[in-house]
Amino acid sequence: MTKTPTPRPVADLRVLAFDIGGTGIKASLVDGAGNLLVPRERVLTPATCPPSVMLDALGTLAGPLPGHDRIAIGFPGVVKEGVVITAPHFGNKTWSGFPLATRVSEIFGSPARVINDAEMQGIAVIAGKGLELVLTLGTGAGTGLFRDGELMPHLELAQHPLHKSKTYNEYIGDAALKKTGTKHWNKRVRRTLDVLEKLLHFDHLFIGGGNARKIAFELPSSVTIVSNDAGLGGGGVLWSRLER
């Protein structure tokens, strides 16, 4: 059973944060403001990754890190109340219904929270004003939407058709980058940003993920590229929001 955490001052929070991606899994210890307290650890995501293999990988990452009192996980899929609903990179059949927050809490002995990885990154970078969208460019294309700082219901745009029969994942994901080349991929990203602006009329868009650094066109003032470490820092902010 997941432990009920004892409230602590935000400055004293020590959160073991995991950022799970389709190709790599990162971990670090962060404070309640989202600052990394130690250098991050990283391992490659196992090619075949059912829950048991993922839990082993998280244990390997956490091994060299200092002690913690909270755990936060950014997961690339739909998550509700700590339970995985979809896991497109790892296999929906093996992951659907898996209580990731509960299992991690049992293994590590601390309260755990799990949300979508793009949303966890967004919590660390948003200004908290207006409609703010987060787009992560990595193995796939993750999104998180916030209104005046509050997380909106998750939109799994990554699996939605964007261009002809191609989903966002297929159109601007890492496989598309490798297949079409950087120049053509940039054209696709530019078109995607136009679609998102027309769809949501966001006030600001934050772009993260490992492939964000490969954007080679000028972005408007309403779009900002953010550090990939925000996917870890968001774990601290997630907990500090709950304990204010």
C-alpha positions in Angstrom: 0.0 0.0 0.0 1.3 3.5 -0.8 2.4 5.4 2.3 0.7 8.6 3.2 3.5 11.2 3.3 4.2 13.4 6.3 4.1 17.1 5.2 7.5 18.7 5.0 8.7 22.2 4.2 9.2 22.6 0.4 12.9 23.5 0.9 13.5 20.2 2.7 11.9 17.9 0.1 14.3 15.4 -1.4 12.6 13.8 -4.4 13.9 10.8 -6.3 12.8 11.7 -9.8 12.7 9.4 -12.8 12.2 10.5 -16.4 11.3 7.5 -18.5 11.8 7.7 -22.2 11.5 5.4 -25.1 15.3 5.2 -25.5 16.7 6.3 -22.2 15.7 6.5 -18.5 17.1 9.3 -16.3 17.1 9.7 -12.5 18.3 12.3 -10.0 17.6 13.7 -6.6 15.8 17.1 -6.8 14.5 19.6 -4.3 11.0 21.0 -4.0 11.9 23.8 -6.4 13.0 21.3 -9.1 16.8 21.9 -8.7 19.0 18.9 -9.4 20.9 18.2 -6.2 23.3 15.6 -7.8 24.3 14.8 -11.3 21.7 12.7 -13.1 22.1 9.0 -13.8 21.0 7.5 -17.1 20.6 4.0 -18.6 19.3 2.9 -21.9 15.7 1.8 -22.0 15.6 -2.0 -22.4 14.5 -3.0 -25.9 11.9 -5.3 -24.3 10.5 -3.6 -21.3 7.6 -5.1 -19.3 6.9 -3.7 -15.8 9.3 -6.1 -14.1 12.2 -5.1 -16.3 11.4 -1.4 -15.9 11.4 -1.7 -12.1 14.8 -3.4 -12.2 16.1 -0.5 -14.3 14.7 2.0 -11.9 16.4 0.2 -9.0 19.8 0.3 -10.9 19.5 4.0 -11.4 18.5 4.7 -7.8 21.4 2.7 -6.4 24.1 5.4 -6.4 21.8 8.3 -5.5 21.5 9.8 -2.0 18.5 9.2 0.3 15.0 10.6 -0.5 11.6 11.0 1.0 9.4 11.2 -2.1 9.4 9.7 -5.5 8.2 11.2 -8.8 8.0 9.4 -12.2 7.4 10.9 -15.6 6.0 8.1 -17.8 5.5 8.1 -21.6 1.8 7.3 -21.8 -1.5 7.9 -20.2 -1.5 7.6 -16.4 -4.5 7.9 -14.0 -4.0 8.0 -10.2 -0.7 6.3 -10.5 -2.0 3.5 -12.8 -0.7 3.1 -16.3 -3.4 3.2 -18.9 -1.3 3.2 -22.1 2.3 2.5 -22.8 2.8 2.8 -26.6 6.6 2.5 -26.5 6.6 -0.6 -24.2 3.4 -2.4 -25.2 -0.1 -1.6 -24.0 -0.9 -5.2 -23.5 1.7 -5.8 -20.8 1.4 -2.4 -19.1 -2.3 -1.5 -19.2 -3.6 -1.4 -15.6 -0.2 -1.7 -14.0 -0.2 0.2 -10.6 3.3 1.8 -11.2 3.1 4.3 -8.3 2.1 1.6 -5.8 4.8 -0.9 -6.9 7.5 1.7 -6.9 6.5 2.9 -3.4 6.6 -0.6 -2.1 10.0 -1.2 -3.6 11.7 2.0 -2.5 9.8 2.6 0.7 8.7 6.2 0.0 5.4 7.8 -1.4 5.4 7.8 -5.2 3.5 9.8 -7.8 3.4 9.1 -11.5 2.2 11.4 -14.3 2.8 11.7 -18.0 6.4 12.6 -18.8 5.6 15.7 -20.9 3.3 16.9 -18.1 6.1 16.4 -15.5 8.5 18.4 -17.6 5.8 21.1 -18.0 5.3 21.5 -14.3 8.9 22.6 -14.0 8.9 25.3 -16.8 5.4 26.9 -17.1 4.8 30.4 -15.9 1.4 29.6 -14.6 -0.5 32.2 -16.7 -2.8 31.6 -19.6 -2.9 28.5 -21.8 0.5 26.9 -21.9 1.5 23.8 -23.9 4.5 21.5 -23.6 5.7 19.5 -26.5 8.5 17.0 -26.1 10.5 15.8 -29.1 12.1 12.4 -28.4 11.3 8.9 -29.4 7.8 10.2 -29.9 6.0 13.5 -29.4 4.6 14.1 -25.9 2.3 16.9 -24.9 1.1 18.5 -21.7 -1.5 21.3 -21.4 -1.9 23.8 -18.5 -4.4 26.6 -17.9 -3.3 29.2 -15.4 -0.9 26.7 -13.9 -3.4 23.9 -13.5 -2.9 20.6 -15.4 -5.7 20.0 -17.9 -7.0 16.5 -18.7 -4.4 14.6 -20.7 -4.6 14.8 -24.5 -2.8 11.9 -26.1 -2.0 13.8 -29.2 1.0 11.6 -29.9 -1.4 8.9 -31.1 -3.7 11.2 -33.0 -3.5 11.5 -36.9 -1.6 14.7 -37.8 -0.7 14.4 -41.5 -2.6 12.0 -43.8 -2.4 8.7 -41.9 0.7 9.6 -39.8 0.3 10.3 -36.1 2.3 12.9 -34.3 4.7 10.1 -33.2 5.1 8.9 -36.8 5.4 12.4 -38.2 8.0 14.1 -35.9 9.2 11.3 -33.7 12.8 10.1 -33.7 12.2 7.4 -36.4 10.9 10.2 -38.8 14.0 12.3 -38.0 16.3 9.4 -38.9 14.4 8.5 -42.0 13.8 11.9 -43.6 16.9 13.8 -42.3 17.2 16.9 -40.2 16.2 19.4 -42.9 12.9 17.7 -43.8 12.2 16.9 -40.2 12.4 20.6 -39.4 9.8 21.3 -42.0 7.6 18.8 -40.3 8.1 20.3 -36.9 7.3 23.8 -38.3 4.0 22.5 -39.7 3.2 20.7 -36.4 3.7 24.0 -34.5 1.3 25.7 -36.9 -1.3 23.0 -36.4 -1.0 23.1 -32.6 -1.3 26.9 -32.6 -4.5 26.7 -34.7 -5.9 23.9 -32.6 -5.3 25.3 -29.2 -4.4 29.0 -29.6 -1.9 28.6 -26.8 -0.4 31.6 -25.1 3.0 29.9 -24.9 4.6 26.7 -26.1 7.6 25.0 -24.4 9.6 22.5 -26.4 11.7 19.9 -24.7 13.0 16.4 -25.3 16.3 15.2 -26.7 15.5 16.3 -30.3 14.5 19.9 -29.4 18.1 20.9 -29.9 17.9 19.9 -33.6 15.3 22.6 -34.4 17.0 24.8 -37.0 14.4 27.5 -37.8 13.6 30.7 -36.0 10.9 30.3 -33.4 8.4 33.0 -32.5 8.5 34.7 -29.2 5.6 32.5 -28.0 7.8 29.4 -28.2 10.7 28.5 -25.9 13.1 25.5 -26.0 13.7 24.3 -22.4 16.3 22.1 -20.7 15.8 18.4 -21.0 16.6 18.2 -17.2 13.1 19.8 -16.6 11.7 16.3 -16.9 13.4 15.5 -13.6 13.0 18.9 -12.0 9.3 18.6 -12.5 9.2 15.8 -10.0 10.2 18.1 -7.2 7.7 20.8 -8.2 5.0 18.2 -8.4 5.5 17.2 -4.8 5.9 20.8 -3.5 2.6 21.7 -5.1 0.9 19.0 -3.1 2.5 20.1 0.2 2.0 23.8 0.1 
